[in-house]
Amino acid sequence: MNNTLTKPQHQLNRVTHYARSTSSYTWFNLLTNDQMLDTVESLLPEYRERQYPPTESLSLFLTQAMSADRSCQNIVNQTAVDRMIGGLPQVSTRTGGYCRARQRLPKSMVMRLSQHVAECMEEETASQWFWQGRRVCLVDGTTVTMPDTPENQARFPQQGAQKPGLGFPICRLVGITSLSTGALLNAAMGRFNGKGSDEQSLLRTLLDTFNRGDIVLGDAFFATWFFILEMQTRGIDLLMEQHGSRRRVTDFRKGKRLGQRDHLIAIAKPKIKPRWMSQSDFDAAPESITVRELRAGGKTMVTTMLCPKVASKAELKALYKSRWNVELDLRNIKDTLGMNILSCKSPDMVEKEIWVYLLAYNLIRLMMVQSALLADVKPRRLSFKHSLQLWLIASSRMRDCTPEQRLLLLMFIAEQQVANRPGRIEPRAIKRRPKAYPLLTVPRDQARKKVQQYGHPKKLK
């Protein structure tokens, strides 16, 4: 008798085993999952029974963030129709109750839930997904804009070169993602300009996110002397492109030669103390640090992995190419999920809205990790947009499905795999031309008066 199973039979057997041995499918009801519910309940403030309790408010906020129409009116209308179809007591379609419920929702609760989901993914990460058994963290920064209100301008002022009334408040965001799972481990946000608003300052607030033994990948902007020292002190290695201040002075004829364009070099402490650093910490810093510089793939890189037998030049070159994934992660958060332009009109709600998007991103990533475990592939091989599309289609239809059927949806996610894309380069340009309208060069109220007096200007050719 032939006991060889076909591929579909093998997959179905794995589904059945998975359903019996884990409750991962309950991600579809994540906020009511026993494990997640305990975390949610521990973060809830004291509240009385209302039309929109905190857990339901958060669920609606997540749905709103992932909808094409992100207006409060749309999500309230959707809630009213769902309750009517489900035979529940009727609710008003006025938005006041929901908007007040969103304001009462603690930002710390949303932030901690996002971090908790990331921690769950990291705990389930298969060892073969690590690089040489070590977790790799990706670091990068980006910006988002928001409605032009006085409150938002006060907290997140527009770019200094723009005239008042013509720009939009802008927020700088620095995030840390996991190379193995794509999870957003932590993030910091602040002003786009001014003291303490640069990416390095924001990253310094996130250093406790890293664990001893981690490897940090980042671009040249982060490869400063004091950041390298901090990573070495914490037992964390880094691999980054060489900082611009050292590119011209890098000389591979100096230091201890490890190979062709690969050497160890001692870098002296900068003579000028950074503004953010205390004088006592500056004086206590060593006079020099030893790093490894190498030239590969057209880039000069710096790393604290000093031994070529543990990390060869070819291995480091291949590892640094994977830094591109953080660009894709930020693109998925901003463009695929729609966080590029926020909708809230007060700075506190803006920060909360950002964390809701980050929580939504991590929930999609959690589904992808479960799918990758089921299909025995790496999560990075799965398409984020494909996973999001399946979730949006299935989220309203999974209430009466069996665990096996829900796990089959995870198999659907694993069917679409992306190609290996190390070192991918794309032009930052668009082919489709924008509509031929002139730019707004005066505040909107003045522009309205001109239209009333002179009519609309002609379109540009």
C-alpha positions, -999 to 999 in steps of 0.1 A, spaced: 0 0 0 13 34 -10 14 57 21 27 87 1 5 117 6 -2 142 -22 6 178 -16 -31 189 -10 -36 159 14 -4 168 33 -15 205 36 -50 195 49 -34 172 75 -12 200 87 -43 223 89 -61 197 110 -31 193 133 -26 230 136 -63 236 145 -61 210 173 -28 222 187 -30 260 187 -55 288 189 -38 309 163 -69 311 141 -85 333 168 -65 362 154 -96 370 134 -113 378 167 -81 391 183 -96 415 207 -118 388 222 -92 361 222 -85 349 257 -48 357 256 -53 392 240 -84 399 261 -63 396 293 -39 422 279 -67 445 267 -85 443 301 -52 451 320 -48 483 299 -84 495 301 -92 526 322 -122 526 345 -153 532 324 -191 529 327 -212 510 302 -218 531 271 -228 526 235 -192 524 225 -171 506 252 -133 508 248 -128 474 231 -155 481 206 -142 516 200 -108 502 193 -122 476 169 -141 503 151 -111 526 150 -91 497 134 -118 491 108 -120 528 101 -82 530 95 -83 501 70 -113 515 51 -112 534 18 -136 559 34 -121 568 67 -147 593 78 -164 588 113 -197 591 96 -190 560 74 -179 538 103 -210 549 124 -233 542 95 -217 508 91 -221 500 128 -258 510 126 -265 488 96 -246 458 112 -267 461 144 -299 463 124 -290 432 104 -280 414 135 -312 421 153 -295 443 180 -310 474 195 -309 503 171 -283 531 175 -281 566 162 -261 575 131 -249 607 147 -211 606 151 -208 624 184 -209 593 206 -182 575 186 -159 605 183 -161 610 221 -154 573 226 -122 576 204 -111 605 225 -115 585 257 -95 556 243 -60 557 260 -32 561 236 -10 540 260 -35 511 255 -32 512 217 6 516 219 10 487 243 -13 464 223 8 471 191 40 462 210 23 431 225 13 418 191 49 423 179 62 405 210 39 376 203 53 373 168 88 374 180 81 346 205 67 324 177 96 332 153 112 300 141 150 299 147 157 293 110 143 328 103 171 344 123 205 354 109 231 331 124 207 326 153 204 363 160 175 387 157 180 415 131 163 448 137 158 473 109 157 511 116 145 539 94 125 571 95 97 587 75 72 616 77 34 619 76 11 649 72 -22 658 88 -51 683 86 -40 720 88 -55 730 121 -40 755 146 -36 727 172 -17 704 148 5 733 136 14 740 172 26 705 179 38 695 145 46 727 126 49 727 88 82 731 70 98 764 77 102 774 40 64 773 35 42 803 40 16 802 67 -17 787 55 0 770 25 16 740 42 4 711 63 16 700 97 42 673 94 52 646 119 85 627 118 84 590 126 112 565 134 103 528 135 121 496 143 109 465 124 120 429 126 138 414 96 124 379 102 87 387 108 82 423 95 66 432 129 69 468 139 87 465 173 84 501 184 82 536 171 88 572 181 72 604 167 80 641 170 83 674 152 97 675 117 121 704 126 135 720 157 156 708 186 154 671 193 133 665 161 159 646 141 158 608 135 188 602 157 171 619 187 139 599 182 159 566 179 176 573 212 142 571 229 138 535 215 171 520 226 154 497 252 136 480 223 168 462 214 180 431 233 215 420 240 227 400 210 206 418 184 219 432 151 208 466 140 207 476 103 203 512 93 213 538 67 243 561 70 224 587 89 225 566 121 261 555 120 274 582 144 303 577 168 282 579 200 255 556 186 281 530 178 295 533 213 260 529 228 254 498 208 287 482 218 280 491 255 247 473 253 261 442 236 243 449 203 260 448 169 252 471 140 258 471 103 253 504 85 265 524 56 294 546 65 285 581 79 291 609 54 316 625 77 340 596 74 336 586 38 364 609 26 388 599 53 383 561 51 417 546 40 419 508 38 457 510 39 455 519 76 444 497 105 444 460 107 438 444 73 412 416 72 410 413 34 406 434 3 390 467 13 382 452 47 399 463 79 397 472 116 402 508 125 402 528 157 381 560 155 388 588 179 361 604 200 347 636 184 360 668 200 327 685 202 301 673 227 266 666 212 239 690 226 219 661 240 248 646 260 258 656 295 293 667 301 299 639 326 288 612 300 310 629 274 341 628 297 334 592 307 333 580 270 365 562 258 389 581 236 384 558 207 363 528 195 373 500 172 351 492 143 353 473 111 350 491 77 345 473 45 337 481 9 311 459 -9 283 464 -34 295 499 -42 290 510 -5 314 516 24 299 500 55 308 501 91 300 473 116 309 461 151 310 425 140 348 425 140 357 388 133 357 378 96 354 342 105 321 348 123 308 373 97 325 373 64 325 402 40 302 383 16 278 375 44 277 411 56 271 423 21 241 400 17 228 409 51 229 447 44 210 442 12 181 430 33 179 465 48 156 473 19 128 455 37 123 484 61 116 506 31 89 482 21 75 480 57 72 518 58 56 518 24 31 492 35 22 513 65 19 546 47 6 537 13 -10 503 15 -28 510 48 -32 547 40 -13 564 69 5 588 46 -21 615 52 -38 614 86 -74 626 93 -75 636 130 -76 673 138 -59 674 172 -24 664 180 -34 639 207 -58 622 183 -31 623 156 -7 603 177 -34 579 187 -44 575 150 -7 567 141 -6 539 168 -39 525 155 -24 522 121 7 506 136 -15 481 155 -34 473 123 -1 467 105 11 443 132 -22 424 132 -18 418 94 18 408 100 6 384 128 -17 367 103 12 364 78 35 349 105 8 323 112 4 316 75 42 312 71 44 288 100 16 267 84 31 267 49 67 264 61 80 295 44 95 327 56 71 356 63 91 379 41 81 358 11 45 366 16 27 396 1 15 422 26 -11 437 2 -24 402 -7 -28 394 30 -46 427 36 -70 422 7 -79 387 20 -85 401 55 -107 429 43 -128 404 22 -130 377 49 -133 399 81 -171 403 77 -177 367 67 -157 346 92 -181 347 122 -197 313 115 -167 295 100 -150 266 115 -114 267 128 -103 246 98 -119 270 74 -102 299 90 -69 282 88 -75 275 51 -76 313 47 -41 313 61 -32 289 33 -46 313 8 -22 340 21 8 317 15 -2 310 -21 10 344 -33 47 347 -27 70 376 -37 103 372 -54 136 377 -36 144 414 -39 178 422 -22 192 456 -31 162 466 -51 164 501 -66 134 520 -80 132 556 -93 114 581 -71 93 594 -99 58 589 -112 47 583 -148 12 596 -146 10 634 -148 -10 653 -122 -40 674 -130 -31 707 -146 -41 730 -117 -19 758 -104 -5 756 -69 -23 773 -40 0 802 -32 -22 822 -8 -43 811 22 -76 794 11 -99 822 24 -80 847 3 -82 824 -27 -120 821 -23 -123 859 -24 -103 861 -56 -125 834 -72 -156 853 -62 -142 885 -77 -123 873 -108 -136 837 -114 -115 805 -115 -80 807 -131 -74 789 -163 -59 754 -161 -22 750 -169 -13 736 -203 
